[in-house]
Amino acid sequence: MKRILTLILLAGTLALGTDAAAQKKKAPAAPQGPKYDVAAYLYPAYAYNDPRLRPFWTSGMGEWETVLTMQKRNPGHYWKRMPLWGPVNEADPAVMEMEVEQATRHGVNVFIFDWYWYDGRPFMETTLTDGFLKASNRDKMKFYLMWANHDVENYWDTRISQLGEKNVIWTGRIDRDEFEKICLRNIELFFKQPNYYKIDGKPVFMIYDVKNFIDGLGGVDAAADAVKWFRKEVKKAGFPDLDLQFTMWAPNLNYSGFDAGKTDKPEEALVRKIGFTSTSHYQFCHFLNVDDDYQKILDQAYVVWEKLDTEFSLPYYPHVSIGWDNSPRTGKSAVTKENTPERFEQALRKAKAYLDARPERHPLITINSWNEWTETSYLEPDDYYGYGYLEAVKKVFVDEQ
């Protein structure tokens, strides 16, 4: 009897084990993170009640003023686009919660914030600090900073932008003391955020204008020394290192006074000496003729992507711009034509294929942009294509992943 009971218990144990194994086999795999990091630049000028924006946009709604007054300033002009979400305040966390939800649902999982610093303090930062970082769902979205260290002229002020004056209101150049102030602040305030974007544990920080950066610090050697100090501070804060990106324009980074020696890649030697570790573009207009058909622009962009792999050993992350038309600011502009969501989708597929052919490279793609309305290069839905551009991202990076 005892032997029979033992056999019954053993059979039950085996059955339970078999059943557990079967259940384990049937259990769905744990959800995986996105295979690609699709990063959209975010221009933070659509913020309400930021006193630092009022000299350019007096209504208190940031650059939405430029969008909404386009027809009043230029009656009958072809540019008539309007946001489907309305002129929302992106420095409002409730608005940013909605945008994060829409972005991530459609496959955009990183925001690259254009980040400014003029007159010893941040400029246009409220969209990041008051909007994004206070959004309840911010953990769904990674972010990093692109330091837009360009000079500020009159193009933001539509009252005088059409005059074409080149008056410098603020310079983007800063000295070593100011650079250290910026770096320490950004490490503490942003790099330590749990959703700050990192590659191999290294916080990513992008610099827009390499020449301004070098000139402000006093030359290539001084810039290299400043970056060396920056890296030490990043490591001191507990990170393995810094991933320092530069914004690629046309590959013509030869810098007066820089001795590249005997190298046949002077641009590579320059950015490596300073301490940059990766690169991407910000806009097609920086290296292509954007006053053309979008397909022709894309065909040229693909050639540049491949060429950069031979000119730089630094990883290049492919960039896709949606279009270009700066008319809202100036009344006239070069205009990208036939940049439909369908063609944009084709460009995204090319970017995806570019990364798939380079499996050793981090799968990062940059897009211009989330909301560059006054440059007509945005993912946010409008009354012209609706959600077309966002749906294009979703098809390539969500539906087909």
C-alpha positions, 0 to 999 in steps of 0.5 A: 500500500505504501509503495502504491501511494508513493507511485501515485505521488510520484506520478502526480509530481511528474504530471505537475512538472510536465504541466508546468513545463508546458505552461512555461513553453506556452507562456509568451516571451517577455516584452522586448524594448524597441529594436531601434532608437528613433530620436526626434529633435524637439524645438522648445519655442512653443511655450507660453508665459516664458518671459525670455521669449517675449522679446521675439514673440510678444503675445506670450505663446512663443513661436506659435505667434509666427505660425498663427499670424502667417496669413495676416503678415503675408496675405494670400501666401501658399503657407497655411498650415495649422496644428491639429492639436492646436497651438498647445503649450508644450511647457505644460506637463499635461500637454507633454503627457499627451505628446509623449503618449502619441510619440511612443505609440507611433515609434518615436522613443527619444526626444533630442531637446534643442538646448540653449544658453545665452547671457549666462543662463538657459534660454527656452528651457521651460519646455524641458524642465516644466513640461517634459520632466514633470510629465507623469509618463516621462519614463516612456521616453528617453531624452538628451540635449543638443546644445544649439550654440549658434548665434542669435540674429533677427530671424525669430522676430518677424517684425524685422526678419524679412529685412535680412539684417545680420545683427547678432543679438546673442553669441553662442560662443562661451569661454572656459568658465562658462563651459564648466558652469554649463557642464556641471549644471547639465550633469546634475540636472539632466544626465542624472535623470533616469530617462536620460539617453545613454549609449553603453551607459554613457550620457549622450550630449550633442554640440551644434556649432563646432566652430563656435565651440572652438572659437569661444574656448580659444582654439582647438587645443583649448577645446580639447582640454575643456572636453577632457575636463568634461569627461572627467566630471561625467565619470566623477558623477558615476558614468563610464564616460561621455558620448559626445556627438557633433552635428554634421554639416557638409563635411568641411570641418577644416579649421584655420590653425589646426595642423592635421599632419599627414593624415588624409582625413583632416576632419576626422583628425579635428573632431577626434582631437577635440574628443567627439565620439559620434555624429549625426545631422540636424537638417538636410539643409545643412548639406543638401540643396533643399530647394528641390524634389524630396526624392532627389534630396533623399537620393543625395542623402543616401550617398552622403551617408555611405560617404561618411563611413569612409571619411569618418571612423566615428559612428554616424547615425543616419538622419532623415529630415521631413522637409524645409520651408522657412516662409513663416519667418521670412515670407520667402524660402527654399522649399522642399517639394513633394515630401509626402508621408509616403516618401518620408516612409521610404527614407525611414526604411533606408535609414533602417537598412543602413543600420541593419547593415552595420549591426555593430553600431548602436541603432539610433536614427535622428529625425528633424523634427518633432515640431519645427513648424516654422521650418515646415519639418515636423511630425506633429499632425497638421491639417494638411497630412493629418497624422501621416508622418507619424503613421509613417514612423509607426509602419516602419518601426512599430508595425514591422519590427 
